[in-house]
Amino acid sequence: MSGIGTGWFGPLESLYYALSVVGCDRDAEGRYCVRGTIALGLGGQEVVVGADADYYVGGQPRGLAGLLNSTSYGLRNVTVIA
């Protein structure tokens, strides 16, 4: 186990929506630029985001769990063991 931190759990579509709203950078194939602990739940419709996960805007990393915890969707401040 590499760490325990405050993360987020919620619908995959909510993650995509949040990334689009903040203008997350995309790669040449149109995929969002993110890194860190991000895992799909059973069925592929839910996602777990660890405290170490980042998204990029203008090439600068920003906390993905912090962004998602500030929204009104999903389960906020969940403990993610990665």
SVG drawing of the C-alpha trace seen along z (x, -y; Angstrom):
<svg xmlns="http://www.w3.org/2000/svg" viewBox="-25 -27 29 32">
<polyline fill="none" stroke="black" stroke-width="0.4" points="0.0,0.0 1.6,-3.3 -0.7,-5.7 -4.0,-6.7 -5.7,-10.0 -9.0,-11.8 -10.4,-11.1 -13.7,-11.0 -16.1,-8.3 -18.9,-9.0 -20.3,-8.6 -17.8,-8.5 -19.9,-11.0 -19.5,-13.5 -15.8,-13.2 -15.9,-13.9 -18.3,-16.8 -16.0,-18.4 -12.9,-18.1 -14.8,-19.7 -16.0,-22.6 -12.5,-23.5 -10.9,-23.2 -8.7,-20.2 -5.9,-19.8 -6.3,-17.0 -3.7,-14.9 -3.4,-14.6 -6.1,-11.9 -8.6,-14.0 -8.2,-12.2 -8.1,-14.2 -4.6,-14.7 -4.7,-13.2 -2.4,-11.2 -2.4,-9.4 -4.8,-7.0 -8.0,-6.8 -9.8,-3.5 -13.1,-2.4 -15.6,-0.6 -17.6,2.5 -19.6,2.1 -17.4,-0.8 -19.9,-3.5 -18.3,-4.7 -14.8,-5.9 -12.6,-6.2 -10.2,-9.2 -7.3,-9.1 -5.8,-12.1 -2.7,-11.9 -4.7,-12.4 -4.1,-15.5 -5.6,-17.0 -3.8,-19.6 -4.9,-23.1 -2.3,-25.0 0.2,-22.3 0.0,-22.9 -1.2,-20.1 -4.1,-20.7 -5.7,-18.4 -8.5,-16.3 -9.9,-15.0 -10.1,-18.5 -12.0,-19.6 -14.5,-16.8 -14.9,-17.2 -16.0,-20.8 -18.9,-19.7 -22.4,-18.6 -22.1,-15.1 -20.5,-11.9 -19.3,-10.9 -16.9,-13.5 -13.9,-13.0 -13.8,-9.2 -10.7,-7.4 -8.8,-5.8 -6.1,-3.3 -3.8,-3.0"/>
</svg>
